[in-house]
């Protein structure tokens, strides 16, 4: 297992204690190294031939730094290194795991694929970003409704997705969904 991140500046920096932006400037690779305790490489160095699968975690950073979804929605652009990584694994018929908001990356890069970001309706207030499912459908992809503790496998494209924090749920349910995504990716590897 190796961890990679693009060597780019973050779109913005948020003080998560206060929940507000700061004037600080940070680099995605440097911040990812802080979280990964330094054991990380530039995404530009990733070679799909050296790995059995790839998994993209989610989080708002994906929507702001790996693509421009946070600002542009379905009209977003995907970072070139992220796009080429996804295409390399797809071309090699190797599995791709995506959770939280990161399934939108597949929706942009692989028209016609199947993904989940949870539900397409805000059931009991648990899916406040349910409109993301509609945007995925507008991109020509099929959104599959799943609960937070489930994942969806697009067997034709070897793409496995789960909604994670796209659902307001207890952490153990989010953990279970991510666990099923990882298990399904490993089965396809």
N, C-alpha and C positions, 0 to 999 in steps of 0.2 A: 504494500500500500504506500502510495506517495501522494503528497498534497501539492497542488499547484494553484496559482492565482495570477491574474494578469498584472503586469507591471505598468499600471496606469494611476493617474491621480483620481481620488474619490470625487464623485460629483459634489458632495458636501459632507460636512462632519456634524454629527449630532451629539449633544451632551445628553446622554440617556438618563442621567439623574434628573435633569430639568425637563427633558423632552423637547428641547429647542435647539436650532442650529447654532453653530459657533463660527467664528471667523477662521478657525484653524484649517490648514491644508494637510491632507494625509494621502499616502500612497496605498493602493489596494494590496499590493504584494507585501509591503512593510506591515500593514495592519493585520493581514492574514498570518504573517509570520509571528506576530505577537500572540494571536489566538492559538496558533499551531505550535507554539513554543520553539519557533525557529526552524523546524524541519519542513521546509517548503521550497518550491522551485517556481521559476517564472513559467507561466502557462505556455509561452512561446517555445519552451524546450520540451514539452510533452510530445512523445511519439506513441501513437496508438498501437504500433506494432509491439511495444514493450509491455502492454497491459491487456488484461482479459475483459475489462469493463471500465466504465467511467460513471461517477456519481456526482451530480451537482447539488450541493445543499441549497436551501432557499434563503429566504430573508429579504428584507427590503433592499439590501445592498445589491442583490441580483437585479432588481427592477431599476436601480439607479446606476449601477456600475457595469454589470455584464451586458446590459441592454438599456434602452431608454424608455422602457415600459412605464415607469413612474410618471414620466412627463408626456409621452406620446401615445400611450396605450397600444392598440393594435397596429398603429402606424410606426411603431418603434423600429430602431435599428439594433442589431446585435453586434457586440464587439467582435472584430474580425478573428481574434485568436479563439474566442469562445465558439464562434460559428465554424471555424476550420476544425476545431477539436471535435465538435459534434458530428460534422460531416465525415471526418476520418474514421470515427468509431462506427458510424452508420454504414459507410462504404465497406468497412471490414466485417460487417455483420456481427459486431460486438455489442453487447447490451449497454444501454444508457439509462441511468436512474436519475430522476428529477423529483424534487419535493418542494413543497410550499408554492411560491410564485414561479420557480424555475421551469415548470412545464410550458410556460409561455415561450421559452427559448425554442423548444421543439416545435411549437405551433408556428413560430416564425420561420424556422429553418426547414421544416419538413411538412409542407402542405399536405393535408389528407391524413395525417397521423391521428392517433387517438390518445388523449391525455385526460387527467382529472386534476382539478384544483378544488375538489369537494363537491358542493351542490350548486345547482343553477338558481336556487331560491334561498333567501335568507331565513332558513328554518329556525324558529325559536331564537332568532338573533345570533345564532352561532356562526353564520356564514355572511359577515358584513360585506365581503367583496364578491358576492355571488355573480355580479355582472361580468366578472372576468370570464366566466363560462360562455357567455354570449359573445364576447370579443373573440374568444378562441374559435367559436363556430363561424364568426364572420371571416376569420382567416382561412376557412375551408377545412378546418379540422373538426373532429368529433369529440365533444366533451362528454365524458362518462361520469355520471353522478356516483360518488362513493362517500362513505362515512369516513371520519377522521382516522379510524383504526384500520382502514383498508387501503389497498393500492390497486391500480389498474395496470394490466399487462397488454400492451399493443404487440401481439406476437409477430405480426408481419414486419414491424419496424424495430423490434427488440427494444421498445421504450417502456420503462416502468415508472409510474408516477403515483404520488400520494399528496394529499393536501396539507398536511402538517399544520403550520400556524395560520393557514388560510381559514381555519376553523377555530373559534373560541372554545377551547376544550381543555380539560385537565391534562397536565403534562404526560401522565401515564398513557392516555389515549393517543396523543401525538406520537409518543415513543413507540407505541404498538404499530401505528401506521407506517412510520419510518422503518421499523423492523421488518414489516412485510415487504416493503419496497426493496430493502437490501437482500432479503431472502430470495425474492423473485429475480433480482438482477443476478445473484450468484447461480441460481438454477439455469439461467440462460447462458452463463459464461462457459 
